[in-house]
Amino acid sequence: MKILIMTLLLMATSVKANELQELQLPMMCGPSENLLEGLRERYQEEIVFMAPSENAHGHHLTHSLWINFETTTWSFVVVNRDLKMLCIIASGDNGWTELFQGKTI
């Protein structure tokens, strides 16, 4: 499914294959139980979005967005349920903007 989506995106945006590159993001990864506990206890963030997927190795993944509505901190994470590992893909403490269906930036 992911390959199909990437193919459609490439065709729709007319991106040349040699313009694509794989980048390594600065991510923190560790045991999912410990990091989830930290999001809840240290940052008082709560989960507001969750979506399942599967990686190329057949591992079951869950992507989620965590937000503290009072302090406006946020974290986007992915959990590899088979390995019981969590990676914080991105996080911030400088606020966010909520977009509703039909609203654009």
N, CA, C and O atoms as a GROMACS GRO file, in nm:
protein
  420
    1MET      N    1   0.082  -0.119   0.000
    1MET     CA    2   0.000   0.000   0.000
    1MET      C    3   0.086   0.126   0.000
    1MET      O    4   0.059   0.220  -0.074
    2LYS      N    5   0.191   0.126   0.082
    2LYS     CA    6   0.279   0.243   0.091
    2LYS      C    7   0.348   0.266  -0.043
    2LYS      O    8   0.364   0.381  -0.085
    3ILE      N    9   0.389   0.159  -0.110
    3ILE     CA   10   0.455   0.173  -0.239
    3ILE      C   11   0.358   0.232  -0.340
    3ILE      O   12   0.398   0.315  -0.422
    4LEU      N   13   0.233   0.191  -0.337
    4LEU     CA   14   0.132   0.246  -0.426
    4LEU      C   15   0.112   0.395  -0.402
    4LEU      O   16   0.104   0.473  -0.496
    5ILE      N   17   0.105   0.434  -0.275
    5ILE     CA   18   0.087   0.575  -0.241
    5ILE      C   19   0.207   0.657  -0.287
    5ILE      O   20   0.189   0.764  -0.345
    6MET      N   21   0.328   0.608  -0.262
    6MET     CA   22   0.448   0.679  -0.306
    6MET      C   23   0.450   0.693  -0.458
    6MET      O   24   0.486   0.799  -0.510
    7THR      N   25   0.412   0.588  -0.530
    7THR     CA   26   0.409   0.593  -0.676
    7THR      C   27   0.310   0.698  -0.724
    7THR      O   28   0.340   0.775  -0.815
    8LEU      N   29   0.193   0.700  -0.663
    8LEU     CA   30   0.092   0.799  -0.701
    8LEU      C   31   0.139   0.940  -0.670
    8LEU      O   32   0.115   1.032  -0.749
    9LEU      N   33   0.203   0.959  -0.557
    9LEU     CA   34   0.256   1.091  -0.522
    9LEU      C   35   0.362   1.135  -0.621
    9LEU      O   36   0.365   1.251  -0.662
   10LEU      N   37   0.450   1.044  -0.659
   10LEU     CA   38   0.555   1.077  -0.755
   10LEU      C   39   0.497   1.117  -0.890
   10LEU      O   40   0.543   1.212  -0.952
   11MET      N   41   0.396   1.045  -0.934
   11MET     CA   42   0.335   1.077  -1.062
   11MET      C   43   0.260   1.209  -1.055
   11MET      O   44   0.263   1.287  -1.150
   12ALA      N   45   0.194   1.236  -0.944
   12ALA     CA   46   0.114   1.357  -0.930
   12ALA      C   47   0.200   1.482  -0.919
   12ALA      O   48   0.157   1.589  -0.962
   13THR      N   49   0.319   1.470  -0.862
   13THR     CA   50   0.401   1.589  -0.840
   13THR      C   51   0.513   1.603  -0.943
   13THR      O   52   0.589   1.700  -0.938
   14SER      N   53   0.525   1.509  -1.034
   14SER     CA   54   0.628   1.512  -1.139
   14SER      C   55   0.769   1.523  -1.080
   14SER      O   56   0.854   1.592  -1.137
   15VAL      N   57   0.794   1.458  -0.970
   15VAL     CA   58   0.927   1.457  -0.909
   15VAL      C   59   1.012   1.354  -0.979
   15VAL      O   60   0.968   1.240  -1.000
   16LYS      N   61   1.132   1.391  -1.016
   16LYS     CA   62   1.224   1.297  -1.079
   16LYS      C   63   1.282   1.206  -0.971
   16LYS      O   64   1.306   1.249  -0.858
   17ALA      N   65   1.304   1.081  -1.007
   17ALA     CA   66   1.356   0.983  -0.912
   17ALA      C   67   1.489   1.026  -0.852
   17ALA      O   68   1.516   0.998  -0.736
   18ASN      N   69   1.573   1.094  -0.930
   18ASN     CA   70   1.703   1.132  -0.877
   18ASN      C   71   1.694   1.251  -0.781
   18ASN      O   72   1.795   1.288  -0.720
   19GLU      N   73   1.576   1.312  -0.767
   19GLU     CA   74   1.557   1.421  -0.671
   19GLU      C   75   1.519   1.370  -0.533
   19GLU      O   76   1.526   1.444  -0.435
   20LEU      N   77   1.478   1.244  -0.524
   20LEU     CA   78   1.439   1.186  -0.397
   20LEU      C   79   1.561   1.140  -0.320
   20LEU      O   80   1.659   1.095  -0.379
   21GLN      N   81   1.554   1.152  -0.189
   21GLN     CA   82   1.661   1.102  -0.106
   21GLN      C   83   1.606   1.060   0.029
   21GLN      O   84   1.507   1.116   0.076
   22GLU      N   85   1.669   0.962   0.089
   22GLU     CA   86   1.628   0.916   0.222
   22GLU      C   87   1.711   0.991   0.324
   22GLU      O   88   1.834   0.995   0.316
   23LEU      N   89   1.644   1.052   0.421
   23LEU     CA   90   1.711   1.127   0.526
   23LEU      C   91   1.689   1.058   0.660
   23LEU      O   92   1.586   0.995   0.682
   24GLN      N   93   1.784   1.071   0.748
   24GLN     CA   94   1.772   1.020   0.883
   24GLN      C   95   1.727   1.134   0.973
   24GLN      O   96   1.795   1.236   0.983
   25LEU      N   97   1.614   1.118   1.039
   25LEU     CA   98   1.565   1.219   1.130
   25LEU      C   99   1.632   1.203   1.266
   25LEU      O  100   1.667   1.092   1.305
   26PRO      N  101   1.649   1.313   1.338
   26PRO     CA  102   1.698   1.298   1.475
   26PRO      C  103   1.583   1.246   1.562
   26PRO      O  104   1.492   1.322   1.598
   27MET      N  105   1.588   1.117   1.596
   27MET     CA  106   1.481   1.054   1.673
   27MET      C  107   1.537   0.991   1.799
   27MET      O  108   1.650   0.943   1.803
   28MET      N  109   1.454   0.993   1.903
   28MET     CA  110   1.487   0.922   2.026
   28MET      C  111   1.398   0.798   2.030
   28MET      O  112   1.276   0.808   2.016
   29CYS      N  113   1.459   0.682   2.048
   29CYS     CA  114   1.384   0.556   2.054
   29CYS      C  115   1.419   0.483   2.183
   29CYS      O  116   1.530   0.494   2.235
   30GLY      N  117   1.323   0.407   2.231
   30GLY     CA  118   1.345   0.328   2.351
   30GLY      C  119   1.226   0.240   2.380
   30GLY      O  120   1.133   0.234   2.300
   31PRO      N  121   1.228   0.173   2.494
   31PRO     CA  122   1.117   0.085   2.532
   31PRO      C  123   0.986   0.165   2.536
   31PRO      O  124   0.979   0.270   2.600
   32SER      N  125   0.884   0.115   2.467
   32SER     CA  126   0.759   0.190   2.454
   32SER      C  127   0.695   0.221   2.588
   32SER      O  128   0.641   0.330   2.606
   33GLU      N  129   0.699   0.129   2.682
   33GLU     CA  130   0.635   0.151   2.811
   33GLU      C  131   0.696   0.272   2.884
   33GLU      O  132   0.623   0.356   2.936
   34ASN      N  133   0.828   0.281   2.886
   34ASN     CA  134   0.894   0.392   2.955
   34ASN      C  135   0.867   0.527   2.889
   34ASN      O  136   0.838   0.625   2.958
   35LEU      N  137   0.875   0.532   2.757
   35LEU     CA  138   0.855   0.659   2.688
   35LEU      C  139   0.710   0.705   2.691
   35LEU      O  140   0.684   0.824   2.704
   36LEU      N  141   0.615   0.613   2.681
   36LEU     CA  142   0.473   0.649   2.692
   36LEU      C  143   0.443   0.705   2.831
   36LEU      O  144   0.367   0.801   2.846
   37GLU      N  145   0.502   0.644   2.932
   37GLU     CA  146   0.486   0.691   3.070
   37GLU      C  147   0.539   0.835   3.082
   37GLU      O  148   0.478   0.918   3.150
   38GLY      N  149   0.652   0.863   3.018
   38GLY     CA  150   0.710   0.997   3.021
   38GLY      C  151   0.620   1.101   2.955
   38GLY      O  152   0.607   1.213   3.006
   39LEU      N  153   0.558   1.064   2.842
   39LEU     CA  154   0.467   1.158   2.775
   39LEU      C  155   0.349   1.192   2.866
   39LEU      O  156   0.304   1.306   2.872
   40ARG      N  157   0.299   1.090   2.936
   40ARG     CA  158   0.183   1.111   3.024
   40ARG      C  159   0.221   1.186   3.152
   40ARG      O  160   0.154   1.282   3.190
   41GLU      N  161   0.328   1.144   3.217
   41GLU     CA  162   0.362   1.199   3.349
   41GLU      C  163   0.442   1.329   3.342
   41GLU      O  164   0.408   1.426   3.411
   42ARG      N  165   0.546   1.333   3.261
   42ARG     CA  166   0.632   1.453   3.258
   42ARG      C  167   0.568   1.568   3.181
   42ARG      O  168   0.575   1.684   3.223
   43TYR      N  169   0.507   1.535   3.067
   43TYR     CA  170   0.451   1.641   2.982
   43TYR      C  171   0.300   1.651   2.989
   43TYR      O  172   0.242   1.742   2.930
   44GLN      N  173   0.234   1.560   3.059
   44GLN     CA  174   0.089   1.555   3.070
   44GLN      C  175   0.021   1.561   2.932
   44GLN      O  176  -0.084   1.623   2.916
   45GLU      N  177   0.084   1.496   2.834
   45GLU     CA  178   0.026   1.492   2.700
   45GLU      C  179  -0.073   1.377   2.690
   45GLU      O  180  -0.057   1.273   2.754
   46GLU      N  181  -0.177   1.398   2.610
   46GLU     CA  182  -0.276   1.294   2.589
   46GLU      C  183  -0.286   1.264   2.440
   46GLU      O  184  -0.262   1.350   2.356
   47ILE      N  185  -0.322   1.142   2.409
   47ILE     CA  186  -0.329   1.099   2.271
   47ILE      C  187  -0.454   1.156   2.205
   47ILE      O  188  -0.564   1.147   2.259
   48VAL      N  189  -0.436   1.216   2.085
   48VAL     CA  190  -0.548   1.275   2.013
   48VAL      C  191  -0.566   1.214   1.874
   48VAL      O  192  -0.669   1.236   1.810
   49PHE      N  193  -0.468   1.138   1.827
   49PHE     CA  194  -0.476   1.076   1.695
   49PHE      C  195  -0.395   0.947   1.698
   49PHE      O  196  -0.288   0.941   1.759
   50MET      N  197  -0.448   0.845   1.633
   50MET     CA  198  -0.378   0.718   1.629
   50MET      C  199  -0.412   0.646   1.498
   50MET      O  200  -0.529   0.643   1.458
   51ALA      N  201  -0.310   0.590   1.431
   51ALA     CA  202  -0.333   0.518   1.306
   51ALA      C  203  -0.238   0.398   1.297
   51ALA      O  204  -0.118   0.412   1.325
   52PRO      N  205  -0.290   0.283   1.258
   52PRO     CA  206  -0.206   0.164   1.246
   52PRO      C  207  -0.142   0.155   1.107
   52PRO      O  208  -0.193   0.211   1.010
   53SER      N  209  -0.030   0.084   1.100
   53SER     CA  210   0.033   0.051   0.971
   53SER      C  211   0.123  -0.069   0.991
   53SER      O  212   0.130  -0.126   1.100
   54GLU      N  213   0.193  -0.106   0.886
   54GLU     CA  214   0.286  -0.218   0.891
   54GLU      C  215   0.410  -0.178   0.814
   54GLU      O  216   0.400  -0.116   0.708
   55ASN      N  217   0.529  -0.212   0.866
   55ASN     CA  218   0.651  -0.177   0.794
   55ASN      C  219   0.692  -0.289   0.699
   55ASN      O  220   0.624  -0.391   0.689
   56ALA      N  221   0.803  -0.269   0.629
   56ALA     CA  222   0.850  -0.365   0.529
   56ALA      C  223   0.887  -0.500   0.590
   56ALA      O  224   0.891  -0.600   0.518
   57HIS      N  225   0.913  -0.506   0.721
   57HIS     CA  226   0.947  -0.631   0.790
   57HIS      C  227   0.823  -0.702   0.843
   57HIS      O  228   0.834  -0.808   0.906
   58GLY      N  229   0.704  -0.646   0.819
   58GLY     CA  230   0.581  -0.705   0.868
   58GLY      C  231   0.549  -0.670   1.013
   58GLY      O  232   0.456  -0.727   1.071
   59HIS      N  233   0.625  -0.577   1.071
   59HIS     CA  234   0.598  -0.536   1.209
   59HIS      C  235   0.476  -0.445   1.214
   59HIS      O  236   0.455  -0.363   1.125
   60HIS      N  237   0.397  -0.462   1.317
   60HIS     CA  238   0.278  -0.380   1.337
   60HIS      C  239   0.317  -0.248   1.405
   60HIS      O  240   0.375  -0.248   1.514
   61LEU      N  241   0.284  -0.137   1.340
   61LEU     CA  242   0.318  -0.005   1.391
   61LEU      C  243   0.191   0.071   1.428
   61LEU      O  244   0.085   0.048   1.372
   62THR      N  245   0.205   0.162   1.524
   62THR     CA  246   0.098   0.255   1.557
   62THR      C  247   0.158   0.394   1.564
   62THR      O  248   0.248   0.420   1.643
   63HIS      N  249   0.107   0.484   1.480
   63HIS     CA  250   0.151   0.623   1.477
   63HIS      C  251   0.052   0.703   1.561
   63HIS      O  252  -0.069   0.680   1.553
   64SER      N  253   0.102   0.796   1.642
   64SER     CA  254   0.009   0.873   1.725
   64SER      C  255   0.062   1.014   1.751
   64SER      O  256   0.182   1.039   1.751
   65LEU      N  257  -0.033   1.103   1.774
   65LEU     CA  258  -0.003   1.242   1.808
   65LEU      C  259  -0.053   1.264   1.950
   65LEU      O  260  -0.167   1.233   1.983
   66TRP      N  261   0.036   1.320   2.034
   66TRP     CA  262   0.007   1.348   2.174
   66TRP      C  263   0.013   1.498   2.194
   66TRP      O  264   0.105   1.563   2.143
   67ILE      N  265  -0.081   1.555   2.268
   67ILE     CA  266  -0.086   1.700   2.289
   67ILE      C  267  -0.120   1.732   2.434
   67ILE      O  268  -0.201   1.663   2.496
   68ASN      N  269  -0.056   1.836   2.487
   68ASN     CA  270  -0.098   1.896   2.614
   68ASN      C  271  -0.163   2.028   2.575
   68ASN      O  272  -0.095   2.122   2.534
   69PHE      N  273  -0.295   2.036   2.588
   69PHE     CA  274  -0.371   2.153   2.544
   69PHE      C  275  -0.342   2.277   2.627
   69PHE      O  276  -0.362   2.389   2.578
   70GLU      N  277  -0.297   2.260   2.749
   70GLU     CA  278  -0.268   2.376   2.835
   70GLU      C  279  -0.131   2.436   2.806
   70GLU      O  280  -0.119   2.557   2.790
   71THR      N  281  -0.028   2.351   2.798
   71THR     CA  282   0.107   2.403   2.776
   71THR      C  283   0.144   2.409   2.629
   71THR      O  284   0.248   2.467   2.593
   72THR      N  285   0.063   2.352   2.543
   72THR     CA  286   0.080   2.342   2.397
   72THR      C  287   0.203   2.262   2.356
   72THR      O  288   0.256   2.284   2.246
   73THR      N  289   0.251   2.171   2.441
   73THR     CA  290   0.355   2.078   2.396
   73THR      C  291   0.288   1.969   2.313
   73THR      O  292   0.169   1.942   2.328
   74TRP      N  293   0.366   1.907   2.226
   74TRP     CA  294   0.314   1.800   2.141
   74TRP      C  295   0.425   1.703   2.107
   74TRP      O  296   0.543   1.738   2.109
   75SER      N  297   0.386   1.579   2.075
   75SER     CA  298   0.481   1.475   2.035
   75SER      C  299   0.415   1.387   1.930
   75SER      O  300   0.301   1.344   1.947
   76PHE      N  301   0.488   1.359   1.823
   76PHE     CA  302   0.442   1.263   1.722
   76PHE      C  303   0.531   1.141   1.735
   76PHE      O  304   0.653   1.150   1.723
   77VAL      N  305   0.469   1.025   1.761
   77VAL     CA  306   0.546   0.904   1.789
   77VAL      C  307   0.499   0.787   1.704
   77VAL      O  308   0.387   0.786   1.653
   78VAL      N  309   0.587   0.689   1.691
   78VAL     CA  310   0.550   0.562   1.628
   78VAL      C  311   0.596   0.450   1.721
   78VAL      O  312   0.708   0.450   1.771
   79VAL      N  313   0.506   0.356   1.744
   79VAL     CA  314   0.534   0.240   1.829
   79VAL      C  315   0.543   0.117   1.740
   79VAL      O  316   0.452   0.090   1.661
   80ASN      N  317   0.653   0.043   1.752
   80ASN     CA  318   0.665  -0.087   1.688
   80ASN      C  319   0.618  -0.187   1.792
   80ASN      O  320   0.691  -0.220   1.886
   81ARG      N  321   0.494  -0.235   1.775
   81ARG     CA  322   0.435  -0.322   1.877
   81ARG      C  323   0.506  -0.456   1.887
   81ARG      O  324   0.512  -0.516   1.995
   82ASP      N  325   0.560  -0.505   1.775
   82ASP     CA  326   0.630  -0.634   1.778
   82ASP      C  327   0.761  -0.627   1.856
   82ASP      O  328   0.797  -0.721   1.926
   83LEU      N  329   0.831  -0.515   1.844
   83LEU     CA  330   0.959  -0.497   1.915
   83LEU      C  331   0.942  -0.426   2.050
   83LEU      O  332   1.037  -0.415   2.127
   84LYS      N  333   0.821  -0.378   2.077
   84LYS     CA  334   0.791  -0.302   2.200
   84LYS      C  335   0.883  -0.181   2.213
   84LYS      O  336   0.933  -0.149   2.321
   85MET      N  337   0.904  -0.114   2.098
   85MET     CA  338   0.988   0.006   2.092
   85MET      C  339   0.905   0.124   2.044
   85MET      O  340   0.813   0.109   1.964
   86LEU      N  341   0.940   0.242   2.093
   86LEU     CA  342   0.874   0.366   2.054
   86LEU      C  343   0.980   0.464   2.008
   86LEU      O  344   1.087   0.474   2.069
   87CYS      N  345   0.952   0.536   1.900
   87CYS     CA  346   1.040   0.643   1.853
   87CYS      C  347   0.962   0.773   1.851
   87CYS      O  348   0.852   0.780   1.798
   88ILE      N  349   1.021   0.876   1.910
   88ILE     CA  350   0.963   1.010   1.903
   88ILE      C  351   1.015   1.071   1.774
   88ILE      O  352   1.133   1.104   1.764
   89ILE      N  353   0.927   1.085   1.676
   89ILE     CA  354   0.965   1.135   1.545
   89ILE      C  355   0.982   1.286   1.548
   89ILE      O  356   1.074   1.340   1.486
   90ALA      N  357   0.895   1.354   1.619
   90ALA     CA  358   0.903   1.500   1.630
   90ALA      C  359   0.829   1.543   1.756
   90ALA      O  360   0.736   1.476   1.800
   91SER      N  361   0.872   1.656   1.813
   91SER     CA  362   0.803   1.710   1.930
   91SER      C  363   0.830   1.859   1.937
   91SER      O  364   0.922   1.909   1.872
   92GLY      N  365   0.752   1.928   2.014
   92GLY     CA  366   0.772   2.071   2.026
   92GLY      C  367   0.702   2.130   2.146
   92GLY      O  368   0.614   2.068   2.205
   93ASP      N  369   0.743   2.250   2.182
   93ASP     CA  370   0.681   2.319   2.294
   93ASP      C  371   0.643   2.462   2.256
   93ASP      O  372   0.619   2.546   2.342
   94ASN      N  373   0.638   2.487   2.126
   94ASN     CA  374   0.608   2.622   2.081
   94ASN      C  375   0.469   2.633   2.019
   94ASN      O  376   0.444   2.720   1.936
   95GLY      N  377   0.379   2.546   2.060
   95GLY     CA  378   0.241   2.555   2.015
   95GLY      C  379   0.214   2.480   1.886
   95GLY      O  380   0.304   2.420   1.827
   96TRP      N  381   0.090   2.486   1.844
   96TRP     CA  382   0.043   2.417   1.725
   96TRP      C  383  -0.087   2.484   1.682
   96TRP      O  384  -0.146   2.561   1.757
   97THR      N  385  -0.129   2.455   1.563
   97THR     CA  386  -0.253   2.509   1.509
   97THR      C  387  -0.346   2.395   1.475
   97THR      O  388  -0.307   2.300   1.406
   98GLU      N  389  -0.467   2.403   1.523
   98GLU     CA  390  -0.565   2.298   1.494
   98GLU      C  391  -0.638   2.335   1.366
   98GLU      O  392  -0.695   2.443   1.354
   99LEU      N  393  -0.635   2.243   1.269
   99LEU     CA  394  -0.702   2.265   1.142
   99LEU      C  395  -0.823   2.173   1.134
   99LEU      O  396  -0.812   2.052   1.158
  100PHE      N  397  -0.935   2.229   1.102
  100PHE     CA  398  -1.056   2.150   1.088
  100PHE      C  399  -1.080   2.120   0.940
  100PHE      O  400  -1.022   2.186   0.854
  101GLN      N  401  -1.162   2.022   0.912
  101GLN     CA  402  -1.189   1.985   0.774
  101GLN      C  403  -1.232   2.107   0.693
  101GLN      O  404  -1.323   2.180   0.732
  102GLY      N  405  -1.165   2.127   0.581
  102GLY     CA  406  -1.198   2.238   0.494
  102GLY      C  407  -1.114   2.364   0.520
  102GLY      O  408  -1.109   2.452   0.435
  103LYS      N  409  -1.048   2.373   0.636
  103LYS     CA  410  -0.966   2.488   0.667
  103LYS      C  411  -0.827   2.466   0.610
  103LYS      O  412  -0.774   2.356   0.616
  104THR      N  413  -0.767   2.570   0.554
  104THR     CA  414  -0.633   2.560   0.499
  104THR      C  415  -0.539   2.652   0.572
  104THR      O  416  -0.581   2.742   0.645
  105ILE      N  417  -0.411   2.629   0.552
  105ILE     CA  418  -0.309   2.710   0.618
  105ILE      C  419  -0.290   2.838   0.542
  105ILE      O  420  -0.209   2.922   0.580
   0.00000   0.00000   0.00000
